Amino acid sequence: MQTEHRSLVVAALGIAVFVTIASTLPIQNSIQSALNPKPQSHAATTQAQTGYGDNVFLNYGFEDGRTNWTFFTDTAGVFSIITPGSDSDKAGQITLSAQSNNTQIYQQDLLLTSGKKYRFEFDGRALNSNDLNVSLYQQTDPFTNYGINNVSFNLNSNWQHFYYEFIASPENTVLTQARLRFVMSTRDTYTVDNIQLREILKIGDINRDGVVDVFDLGLLVAHYGVQITDVSDEMTRRCDINMDKVVNVFDLGLLIANYGK
């Protein structure tokens, strides 16, 4: 069995090298698409993006109303769900009718791993073009910051897409009590949608051990030719690196391009 597995891996390497030489342009295009993903719609982001882990937020597009989100204000503030969103049916809207020292919406109990690199992103707008601030921190005393420390995003009256990349706390531990909050202070109407926080992964690191190696290649070979459907498991979906709904030679090309990194 081990001999057959090694032979299959060697064959896969041969196929990938051949395709890399014979089909340079399409593979390069696939690599560019993977390295520079465009903002996706809500439907497309329910599963891990190429090069990214799963979104740690629940109800990230407010399609389930205010579920999983907590609102607090020290003034005349209202949190409501509006339609439409930035590219979906709904969005979350915070209206301040007076200056505030502490108005926020947040989601807590987010699961992260310290020492890993993450990408936070969201769509936002403000009727009168004002800032909102974002922090990510331990939700209990001593409220340790986990990588986003009161970062300011300037919103205007049109939908914009924002992102911020960071490394979670330096020690290699699992952070189980992370809270991310949006804070607004100036009288205005703020709207947010499509909120995501995902680990940045190496393209081709299918088993997510931090390196693209023979084990990832073995997983891809084991799933080679498989069509991705609604019932496909997570590992099968990871093997579809370019997310074209089939595990094929283009996925092999992407993996080989990052092999050993």
Summary of the structure (lengths in Angstrom):
residues: 261
radius of gyration: 21.1
end to end distance: 27.8
largest distance: 71.5
contacts: 811
relative contact order: 0.19
helix: 23%
strand: 34%
